[in-house]
Amino acid sequence: MNIELQLPRLDVPKLLARVNRLYVLFLLYKGVQPYVLSRVVPLDRYRSDLEAMRRMLAARIHAPKKVSLDDVSVPSVGPNDVLVKLQAMGVCHSDLHIVNGMMVPPKYPTTLGHEGAGIVEKIGERVTNVKVGDPVALYYMSICGQCYYCMTGKENICDQLLNLGLELEGTWAEYLALPAQSAIKLPGGVPFDQAALAGCAVVTPFHAMTVGEVKPGDSVAVYGAGGVGIHGVQLASFFGASQIIAVDINQRKLEAAKQVGATDLVNAKLEDPVEAIKRLTGGRGVDAAFEFIGLRLTQEQIVRSVKKGGRAVMVGISGVKFEIDANDFLFKGAQLRTTQNHTRDHLIRVLDLISTGRINIAGSISQKYRLSEANRALEALDKQTDNPIRITLYP
């Protein structure tokens, strides 16, 4: 019996091309400079392979209270996206809520962080609002731009809203790809670390002041003089409030609030803040009270701190229910308002205020860590080590 062995025909040119491709990628991986290889090899044909090989470090959460520094691929860029090389990132209590399990991302692992600023390294083919090399602050929300709320100027409560560091990969990385509409070009004179803080810690209280309709001559109470509330004090002054009462249980934070505009300080550990506010306002209460903490007790206290017709504004994230005296609230004609996020317009305005020196947040950065020290930064915030106002990370 004769058996014929059928061997596959080799496509020699195709085989040689594949070997050549693997050899070039191997040389690049081993550190041979691209400009050297480009003299003998057309590297454009390997561009997608080269980009897929790029790696970066990212601080990612794998489960509640489990954060690690991971080596991951640099993200790809879609036609409407930009790739930003991060220069500074902020550490916010919202990040701590995610780490502690109070807020749960839809998937693990996820890169943490929603405050950030950096330099545009690559843009998608449809991007026109920024160019490569532009310094940008990051608007931490991705919005649809088409729902009822986006179309009526309320993009901060977009039906399709996604947040960096929660539903989307966050800023605690060397690179971040995000929709181009979320990259806000920096005006001159704004350092990257201040721009990173502006994207949440400063623009959040700015938005709150607009919701609370603070006007020149108003009296204002700010509950919580931490990393967001401290800017609430400064912005209440900027909006024209003539009396600004800072409330906290930490005397050092109260003293810091005094440096940025607080006219009166109330240590809630030593006295009832509601009674203190009434005493300081001739028994009436304030025009507007803001809660920047997210505790049931302080949420109930802001309602009782406002005068007849006053405005109580909730800002701090809270997962609890609280109670109010309905008749007392009704008969004095008070209002309870809430804030959620902010708008791009507000972020642009805040960046301009920093650029022109109308507000100064340089003193808010109390501690600095490298990205590789993300867990130390979280611990410092959680344990309030050295009374942090605002903590920043750097690549």
Rosetta blueprint (number, residue, H / E / L):
1 M L
2 N L
3 I L
4 E L
5 L L
6 Q L
7 L L
8 P L
9 R L
10 L L
11 D L
12 V H
13 P H
14 K H
15 L H
16 L H
17 A H
18 R H
19 V H
20 N H
21 R H
22 L H
23 Y H
24 V H
25 L H
26 F H
27 L H
28 L H
29 Y H
30 K L
31 G L
32 V L
33 Q L
34 P H
35 Y H
36 V H
37 L H
38 S L
39 R L
40 V L
41 V L
42 P L
43 L H
44 D H
45 R H
46 Y H
47 R H
48 S H
49 D H
50 L H
51 E H
52 A H
53 M H
54 R L
55 R E
56 M E
57 L E
58 A E
59 A E
60 R E
61 I E
62 H E
63 A E
64 P L
65 K L
66 K E
67 V E
68 S E
69 L E
70 D E
71 D E
72 V E
73 S E
74 V L
75 P L
76 S L
77 V L
78 G L
79 P L
80 N L
81 D E
82 V E
83 L E
84 V E
85 K E
86 L E
87 Q E
88 A E
89 M E
90 G E
91 V E
92 C L
93 H H
94 S H
95 D H
96 L H
97 H H
98 I H
99 V H
100 N L
101 G L
102 M L
103 M L
104 V L
105 P L
106 P L
107 K L
108 Y L
109 P L
110 T E
111 T E
112 L L
113 G L
114 H L
115 E E
116 G E
117 A E
118 G E
119 I E
120 V E
121 E E
122 K E
123 I E
124 G L
125 E L
126 R L
127 V L
128 T L
129 N L
130 V L
131 K L
132 V L
133 G L
134 D L
135 P E
136 V E
137 A E
138 L E
139 Y L
140 Y L
141 M E
142 S E
143 I L
144 C L
145 G L
146 Q L
147 C L
148 Y H
149 Y H
150 C H
151 M H
152 T L
153 G L
154 K L
155 E H
156 N H
157 I H
158 C L
159 D L
160 Q L
161 L L
162 L E
163 N E
164 L E
165 G L
166 L L
167 E L
168 L E
169 E L
170 G L
171 T L
172 W L
173 A E
174 E L
175 Y E
176 L E
177 A E
178 L E
179 P E
180 A H
181 Q H
182 S H
183 A E
184 I E
185 K E
186 L L
187 P L
188 G L
189 G L
190 V L
191 P L
192 F H
193 D H
194 Q H
195 A H
196 A H
197 L H
198 A H
199 G H
200 C H
201 A H
202 V H
203 V H
204 T H
205 P H
206 F H
207 H H
208 A H
209 M H
210 T H
211 V H
212 G L
213 E L
214 V L
215 K L
216 P L
217 G L
218 D L
219 S E
220 V E
221 A E
222 V E
223 Y E
224 G L
225 A L
226 G L
227 G L
228 V L
229 G H
230 I H
231 H H
232 G H
233 V H
234 Q H
235 L H
236 A H
237 S H
238 F H
239 F L
240 G L
241 A L
242 S L
243 Q E
244 I E
245 I E
246 A E
247 V E
248 D E
249 I L
250 N L
251 Q H
252 R H
253 K H
254 L H
255 E H
256 A H
257 A H
258 K H
259 Q H
260 V L
261 G L
262 A L
263 T L
264 D E
265 L E
266 V E
267 N E
268 A L
269 K L
270 L L
271 E L
272 D L
273 P H
274 V H
275 E H
276 A H
277 I H
278 K H
279 R H
280 L H
281 T L
282 G L
283 G L
284 R L
285 G L
286 V E
287 D E
288 A E
289 A E
290 F E
291 E E
292 F L
293 I L
294 G L
295 L L
296 R H
297 L H
298 T H
299 Q H
300 E H
301 Q H
302 I H
303 V H
304 R H
305 S H
306 V E
307 K E
308 K E
309 G E
310 G E
311 R E
312 A E
313 V E
314 M E
315 V L
316 G L
317 I L
318 S L
319 G L
320 V L
321 K L
322 F L
323 E L
324 I L
325 D L
326 A H
327 N H
328 D H
329 F H
330 L H
331 F H
332 K L
333 G L
334 A L
335 Q E
336 L E
337 R E
338 T E
339 T L
340 Q L
341 N L
342 H L
343 T L
344 R H
345 D H
346 H H
347 L H
348 I H
349 R H
350 V H
351 L H
352 D H
353 L H
354 I H
355 S H
356 T L
357 G L
358 R L
359 I L
360 N L
361 I L
362 A H
363 G H
364 S H
365 I E
366 S E
367 Q E
368 K E
369 Y E
370 R E
371 L H
372 S H
373 E H
374 A H
375 N H
376 R H
377 A H
378 L H
379 E H
380 A H
381 L H
382 D H
383 K H
384 Q L
385 T L
386 D L
387 N L
388 P L
389 I L
390 R E
391 I E
392 T E
393 L E
394 Y E
395 P L
